[in-house]
Amino acid sequence: MPAPRGYSRPEFHVPVTLQSAHAHRVVGRSLIRVARALYGIDVVLHAIGDARQMEEVEGLVDGLLGAFAQRLDEEIARVETLKSANGIAAVPRYTNPSRVTFRISSPQLSQYANLIQALDRLTVGIDTLWLSGLFSNRQRADAVYTWRNELLSVGRRIVEIEARARDFARRQGKEEEIAAGDAAATSVVVLDEEGELEGDEEEVAT
């Protein structure tokens, strides 16, 4: 007798090249945990939880992602203005870019993946200003670490928000559905070449 077919969910497969070590670190440290949380919010918990509660959770996450995206876009624009004002057109080449494919299974996960790519673009811009002598070593380090850590902080906030909704679902006896969502999230990013992204056991553990 053939094994039962698993649930067939829709996904976008988005191949990208991440240049900077900071984008690599966000992917390695937090993407699986955030994907697990966002998949739970967008799909699993929405299907099994209280509709009003799920809408409230989604609104909180949308607010976090939207507010950070706006600030990040403004900083990218500021860096690009500095480059233009100083006649800088060169773009640095990176010694170890990573080619990855994001497997996007929820709308908010798409937003988070876009933020990682925006962080990568910002880092490239900051490195360009540094290599051109417009940013000091300290200015460069402060800028890139601040934005990377703020994106990691957004990820942690999302995980915390989803954890409260997850507790509600567990009280409804929905452990099987939650486990299925968790398993789906582990394949959210696929390396398109040999090697691995820098990770952190503490960040990716359940």
Contacts in CASP RR format, 6 or more apart in sequence:
PFRMAT RR
TARGET T0000
AUTHOR 0000-0000-0000
METHOD contacts of the structure
MODEL  1
MPAPRGYSRPEFHVPVTLQSAHAHRVVGRSLIRVARALYGIDVVLHAIGD
ARQMEEVEGLVDGLLGAFAQRLDEEIARVETLKSANGIAAVPRYTNPSRV
TFRISSPQLSQYANLIQALDRLTVGIDTLWLSGLFSNRQRADAVYTWRNE
LLSVGRRIVEIEARARDFARRQGKEEEIAAGDAAATSVVVLDEEGELEGD
EEEVAT
7 180 0 8 1.000
9 43 0 8 1.000
9 105 0 8 1.000
9 184 0 8 1.000
10 105 0 8 1.000
11 103 0 8 1.000
11 104 0 8 1.000
11 105 0 8 1.000
12 102 0 8 1.000
12 103 0 8 1.000
12 104 0 8 1.000
12 110 0 8 1.000
13 101 0 8 1.000
13 102 0 8 1.000
13 103 0 8 1.000
13 104 0 8 1.000
14 101 0 8 1.000
14 102 0 8 1.000
14 103 0 8 1.000
14 104 0 8 1.000
14 113 0 8 1.000
15 99 0 8 1.000
15 100 0 8 1.000
15 101 0 8 1.000
15 192 0 8 1.000
16 99 0 8 1.000
16 100 0 8 1.000
16 101 0 8 1.000
16 102 0 8 1.000
16 117 0 8 1.000
17 97 0 8 1.000
17 98 0 8 1.000
17 99 0 8 1.000
17 100 0 8 1.000
18 24 0 8 1.000
18 27 0 8 1.000
18 97 0 8 1.000
18 98 0 8 1.000
18 99 0 8 1.000
18 100 0 8 1.000
18 116 0 8 1.000
18 117 0 8 1.000
18 120 0 8 1.000
19 94 0 8 1.000
19 97 0 8 1.000
19 120 0 8 1.000
19 123 0 8 1.000
19 124 0 8 1.000
20 94 0 8 1.000
20 119 0 8 1.000
20 120 0 8 1.000
20 123 0 8 1.000
20 124 0 8 1.000
20 127 0 8 1.000
20 144 0 8 1.000
21 96 0 8 1.000
21 198 0 8 1.000
22 119 0 8 1.000
22 120 0 8 1.000
22 123 0 8 1.000
22 144 0 8 1.000
22 145 0 8 1.000
22 147 0 8 1.000
22 148 0 8 1.000
23 116 0 8 1.000
23 117 0 8 1.000
23 119 0 8 1.000
23 120 0 8 1.000
23 123 0 8 1.000
24 98 0 8 1.000
24 197 0 8 1.000
24 198 0 8 1.000
25 148 0 8 1.000
25 197 0 8 1.000
25 198 0 8 1.000
25 199 0 8 1.000
26 116 0 8 1.000
26 119 0 8 1.000
26 148 0 8 1.000
26 151 0 8 1.000
26 152 0 8 1.000
27 98 0 8 1.000
27 100 0 8 1.000
27 116 0 8 1.000
27 189 0 8 1.000
27 197 0 8 1.000
28 197 0 8 1.000
28 198 0 8 1.000
28 199 0 8 1.000
28 200 0 8 1.000
28 203 0 8 1.000
28 204 0 8 1.000
29 152 0 8 1.000
29 198 0 8 1.000
29 199 0 8 1.000
29 200 0 8 1.000
29 203 0 8 1.000
29 204 0 8 1.000
30 152 0 8 1.000
30 155 0 8 1.000
30 156 0 8 1.000
30 203 0 8 1.000
30 204 0 8 1.000
31 112 0 8 1.000
31 113 0 8 1.000
31 116 0 8 1.000
31 188 0 8 1.000
31 189 0 8 1.000
32 185 0 8 1.000
32 186 0 8 1.000
32 188 0 8 1.000
32 189 0 8 1.000
32 204 0 8 1.000
33 155 0 8 1.000
33 159 0 8 1.000
33 203 0 8 1.000
33 204 0 8 1.000
33 206 0 8 1.000
34 109 0 8 1.000
34 112 0 8 1.000
34 155 0 8 1.000
34 158 0 8 1.000
34 159 0 8 1.000
35 105 0 8 1.000
35 109 0 8 1.000
35 112 0 8 1.000
35 185 0 8 1.000
35 188 0 8 1.000
35 189 0 8 1.000
36 159 0 8 1.000
36 162 0 8 1.000
36 181 0 8 1.000
36 182 0 8 1.000
36 185 0 8 1.000
36 186 0 8 1.000
36 206 0 8 1.000
37 155 0 8 1.000
37 158 0 8 1.000
37 159 0 8 1.000
37 161 0 8 1.000
37 162 0 8 1.000
37 163 0 8 1.000
38 61 0 8 1.000
38 106 0 8 1.000
38 108 0 8 1.000
38 109 0 8 1.000
38 112 0 8 1.000
38 158 0 8 1.000
38 162 0 8 1.000
39 105 0 8 1.000
39 106 0 8 1.000
39 109 0 8 1.000
39 181 0 8 1.000
39 184 0 8 1.000
39 185 0 8 1.000
40 46 0 8 1.000
40 106 0 8 1.000
40 162 0 8 1.000
40 165 0 8 1.000
40 166 0 8 1.000
40 178 0 8 1.000
40 181 0 8 1.000
41 54 0 8 1.000
41 57 0 8 1.000
41 58 0 8 1.000
41 61 0 8 1.000
41 106 0 8 1.000
41 108 0 8 1.000
41 158 0 8 1.000
41 161 0 8 1.000
41 162 0 8 1.000
41 165 0 8 1.000
42 58 0 8 1.000
42 106 0 8 1.000
42 107 0 8 1.000
42 108 0 8 1.000
42 109 0 8 1.000
43 105 0 8 1.000
43 106 0 8 1.000
43 181 0 8 1.000
44 169 0 8 1.000
44 174 0 8 1.000
44 177 0 8 1.000
44 178 0 8 1.000
44 180 0 8 1.000
44 181 0 8 1.000
45 54 0 8 1.000
45 57 0 8 1.000
45 162 0 8 1.000
45 165 0 8 1.000
45 166 0 8 1.000
45 168 0 8 1.000
45 169 0 8 1.000
46 54 0 8 1.000
46 58 0 8 1.000
47 177 0 8 1.000
48 169 0 8 1.000
48 172 0 8 1.000
48 174 0 8 1.000
48 177 0 8 1.000
49 165 0 8 1.000
49 168 0 8 1.000
49 169 0 8 1.000
49 172 0 8 1.000
49 174 0 8 1.000
50 168 0 8 1.000
53 165 0 8 1.000
53 168 0 8 1.000
54 165 0 8 1.000
57 161 0 8 1.000
57 162 0 8 1.000
57 164 0 8 1.000
57 165 0 8 1.000
58 108 0 8 1.000
60 161 0 8 1.000
61 108 0 8 1.000
61 158 0 8 1.000
61 161 0 8 1.000
61 162 0 8 1.000
62 108 0 8 1.000
64 154 0 8 1.000
64 157 0 8 1.000
64 158 0 8 1.000
65 108 0 8 1.000
65 111 0 8 1.000
65 112 0 8 1.000
65 115 0 8 1.000
65 154 0 8 1.000
65 158 0 8 1.000
66 111 0 8 1.000
68 115 0 8 1.000
68 150 0 8 1.000
68 151 0 8 1.000
68 154 0 8 1.000
69 111 0 8 1.000
69 114 0 8 1.000
69 115 0 8 1.000
69 118 0 8 1.000
72 115 0 8 1.000
72 118 0 8 1.000
72 119 0 8 1.000
72 122 0 8 1.000
72 147 0 8 1.000
72 151 0 8 1.000
73 118 0 8 1.000
75 122 0 8 1.000
75 147 0 8 1.000
76 118 0 8 1.000
76 121 0 8 1.000
76 122 0 8 1.000
76 125 0 8 1.000
79 122 0 8 1.000
79 125 0 8 1.000
79 126 0 8 1.000
79 129 0 8 1.000
80 125 0 8 1.000
82 129 0 8 1.000
82 134 0 8 1.000
83 89 0 8 1.000
83 125 0 8 1.000
83 128 0 8 1.000
83 129 0 8 1.000
86 132 0 8 1.000
86 134 0 8 1.000
88 128 0 8 1.000
88 129 0 8 1.000
88 132 0 8 1.000
88 134 0 8 1.000
90 128 0 8 1.000
90 131 0 8 1.000
90 132 0 8 1.000
91 124 0 8 1.000
91 128 0 8 1.000
92 124 0 8 1.000
92 127 0 8 1.000
92 128 0 8 1.000
92 131 0 8 1.000
98 191 0 8 1.000
98 193 0 8 1.000
98 197 0 8 1.000
99 191 0 8 1.000
99 192 0 8 1.000
99 193 0 8 1.000
100 189 0 8 1.000
100 190 0 8 1.000
100 191 0 8 1.000
100 192 0 8 1.000
100 197 0 8 1.000
101 189 0 8 1.000
101 190 0 8 1.000
101 192 0 8 1.000
102 113 0 8 1.000
102 188 0 8 1.000
102 189 0 8 1.000
103 187 0 8 1.000
103 188 0 8 1.000
103 189 0 8 1.000
103 190 0 8 1.000
104 110 0 8 1.000
104 113 0 8 1.000
104 188 0 8 1.000
105 184 0 8 1.000
105 185 0 8 1.000
105 188 0 8 1.000
109 188 0 8 1.000
112 155 0 8 1.000
112 158 0 8 1.000
115 151 0 8 1.000
115 154 0 8 1.000
116 151 0 8 1.000
119 147 0 8 1.000
119 148 0 8 1.000
119 151 0 8 1.000
122 144 0 8 1.000
122 147 0 8 1.000
123 144 0 8 1.000
123 147 0 8 1.000
123 148 0 8 1.000
126 135 0 8 1.000
126 140 0 8 1.000
126 143 0 8 1.000
126 144 0 8 1.000
127 140 0 8 1.000
127 144 0 8 1.000
129 135 0 8 1.000
129 140 0 8 1.000
130 136 0 8 1.000
130 137 0 8 1.000
130 139 0 8 1.000
130 140 0 8 1.000
135 143 0 8 1.000
152 203 0 8 1.000
166 178 0 8 1.000
169 177 0 8 1.000
169 178 0 8 1.000
170 178 0 8 1.000
182 206 0 8 1.000
189 197 0 8 1.000
191 197 0 8 1.000
END
